[in-house]
Amino acid sequence: MNRMVARNTPKDAAEPTNEARARGCWYQIDTGAIRDNYRQLRRNVPSDVKIFGCLKRNAYGCGAGQTAMTLAQEGIDGFAVSAIDDAVAIRRAGVSRPILLYPGAGIADAPIIEALDLTVSVSSIDELRQWRSVLPRARAFIKLDLGFFRAGVTPARLPELLDAAECDPGAEVVGIYAHMSELPSSQPDQAQAQLARMHSALRSIQTLGHDLPMIMMSSTEGVLSHPEMDFDAVDPGALLFGIAETTRHVRPIMLQPALMTITARLVSVKRIDASLGPLPDIPGMKPGMVLGVLAMGWGDGLPRETPCGSVGLVRGQRARLIGPAHLEHIRIDLTGIPDARFGDEVVLLGRQGKEAITHAEIMSRWNTDLIGLYAGLRDHVPRVHV
């Protein structure tokens, strides 16, 4: 069994943009890692299998527009998103590749869908009719539920949905897609059961005389572990950003994390004295300490309850974060760093000088996993793409 691991050695941080300087905190995104993850994927799936990059949740927090530009330069076939905002960001970046909208958009979004040339998802005859009532030409992927119990037509209802689409000259079915179950109760052998349902559904519509459109089933875990599910296209997302649920997969892909750094600036530095009154009952507070304040808080994605042992890097040295985090600020103990100054950069994830705070350390401190770390990235925090 091939192992796939995320490289966990952060690079040195790049200079922040003007937007990042104005905000006082930023994320650094490694577009080279995204390119490399995609190239490995492209080498490992057959050349006739199309790749639709799933850029949902603002490309897993890495920026949908910039990520789409990067992947379009690599020759990706298309994209998939849930939110209209992400599709808008991709088009504003000048990317014209096909975009599939997962369930999330509504018929009120029809003018944007038509203007941006997007493909909608359809799970029932009612959905198809509603889309056709607002779109002169409705290009659609049919979503098929294979046991995820989420959006999607059931296998038993797939033939009648295809019949309705074929009887409507304004409806164009470009594909059928499904996603494997990610429910907590899912077992490894259920993947094969869901694949069997897919094959059964496809046989049923072929028997009824329907031509098969593009078939797509594999997101990240399917692509990595089930080559038999490649069909005509795949739509992985997390993989592109260096995220996978396990490190044991069939395909030998060595993922690199796209999130390089989380950085903030010191917006205040002072030595505590007796004129402040009694010290608050906060772990880590002590008389005479040098106290810093960062321009980042729980409203910017930091844990609201500061985990024990959390640190930042200041002038290449570790300094303890002092909770609680506030909406846009958090304290840091600078007593051991006498040359720390207002405006200094503080790295919360990544490398500064010879010191580094790794993804593994952050995940352990914050009691999360890699996808949880990415999901916590806030859209208002600027991104520096390198």
C-alpha positions, 0 to 999 in steps of 0.5 A: 500500500502506498503512503501519502503524506502532507509535507509539514515543513513550512517555508519562509513567509513572503511579504504581505500585500498592502491589503494584508498590511492594512488589515493586520493579519493574513494567510499565505497560500502556496500556489506551487503546492496547489499546482503540484497536487494537481499535477500528481492527480493528473498523472495518476488518472487516465488522460481521457478522464476529465478533472473538475476541481471542487473549489467550494467554501472559497476553495477551502479558504484558499481563495476561489479566484486565484486558485481557479486561475492557477488550475486553469493554467495547468489545464484543468477541465472545469470546476465545481462550487456550491455558492454563487459567490465562488462562481462569481470569483472564478469568472471575475478572475477571467477563468472561462472553464465550465463551472458546475453548481452543486446544490445551493443556488436557487431560482432567484440566482437565474440571471447570474447563472445565465450571465456566467454560463453555469451548469446547475444540479438537478435532483427531481422533476420539480427542480428541473421544471423550476429551473426551466421556468427561469432559464431559457436554456437549462444546462444541468448535471443530474445529481444521483444519491447512492446512499448519502441521504443528502441531495440527489435523485434516488436510483429508482427515480433516475429514469423518469427524471431523464425522461422529463429532461429529454422531453423538454427541448430547453433542458440539456443534461450534460452529466450525472454525478454522485458523491460517496457517503461521508456519514459517520456510520459509513464503512469501507465496504459501503464504497463498493455497495455504492459503486454497485448502485451506480452501475445498476442505475446506469444499466437501467437507463441504458436498458430504457434507451437513454444515452449515457452523458458524462458520469462522475462519482469520485471526489478526493477519497474516491480518486485516491482509493478507488480508481475503478470509480473514475468513470468519465470525470472526477471532482476532487477538492480537498486533495488539491489543497493537501487535505486527505482523511488518511495517508493510506491510498492506492494512488501514490500521491504525496500531498503538500498543504496549500496553507503556508502561514497564518500571520498577524501584526503586533498592534500594541506592546507595553510593560504592565505596571501597578497603575493598572490595578490588580492583575486579572485572573488569567493564566499566564498574566504576571506582574511586570510582564511585557504584554503584546496584542495581535490584530487577530481574534476569534472573529478572524478564525482563532479558537475562542477559548485559547488552547493551553500551550498556544504560541506565536513566533516573534522575531524568530522566538516562541511567545505564549498566547494569553487568552481569552481571545477577543473578536479581533485581538489576542494577547501575547507574552513578550517578556522574553523578547525584549526587542519586540516592537509595535508592528512586528509580524507574529507567525501563528502557523509557519516558519519565522527564522529557525523556528516553525509552528507546523500544521500538526502542532496547530491541529493538536493545540486547536483540537482539530484536523487539517480540513477543520483548520482550512474550514476555519479560515475567514474570507475577510482575512487577506490572502497572500498567494505565492 
